[in-house]
Amino acid sequence: MSETLLDVKGLTCPLPVLKANKALRGLTAGARLTVLTTDPASVADFRAFCKETGHALVAFGEEAGAYRFVIRKKDEPA
């Protein structure tokens, strides 16, 4: 399983989600994308993004004003 890191610290809504969406498009099904942000609005944004797109938010954490999201790309339809 591949893992990719996307550091978008310093960017504000909606750029972190837009850049994550673009990164996910280039990944294979089941791959993981770890996103690092500093925008507090990204918490709600990434939860909504995953719910709407079908990608899985498998982990979330906050430390020292930085947010970390681990997203697993959804399986492609057969």
N, C-alpha and C positions, 0 to 999 in steps of 0.2 A: 504494500500500500504506500503510495507516495504522499509526501507532505510538503506543502509550499508555505512560505512565510511572506506575508504582505504587511509592510510597515507603513501605515498611513497616519502616523502620529502628527498632529499639527493641522490636519485637514478637518474641515467641518462639514456637517450635513449639507447635501447628500453625497459628497464625494467619497467617503469611505465605503459606502454600500455600492456605489457605481463602480468603483475600482475593484471591489471584491467580486461583483457580478462578472466583470470582464475577465478577471483571473480565473474564476470558476469555469467559464466557457472553454478555456484552454486545457482544463484538467479532464482526466478520465473518470468515469463513474466510480464512486467509492473513495476517490482521493480526498485528502484532507487539506483544508486551507486554514492556516492560522493567521488571524488579522489582529494587528495591534493598533489601537486608536487612543486618542486623548479627548475626544468629543463626548461629553456625557449623553448627548442625544443619540449616540450610536447604540446604546443599550436597547432602547425601544426600536430603533431602526433595524438592527440585525435580527431581533426576535420577529418582527413583522416580515422582514425580507425572507427569512427561512420558512415561516408559516405560509407565505404566499407562493414561494417557488418550489417547495417540497424538499429543499436541502435540509439536512439535519444539523441543528445547533447542538453539538455533542459536549461542549464545555464552554464555560464563561467564567472569567475572573477579573478582579480589579486589584491593582496594587499601586500605591503612590500616584494616584491620578491617571493611571494608564489602564486601559481595558484590553482584555485578551479574549478573542472569540475563536473557537475551533469549529469549523463547518465541514461536514462531510457531504460531498457532492452526491446528489440523488442518482439512483440507477436510471439508465436510459431505458425508455420503453422498448419492448421486444418487437 
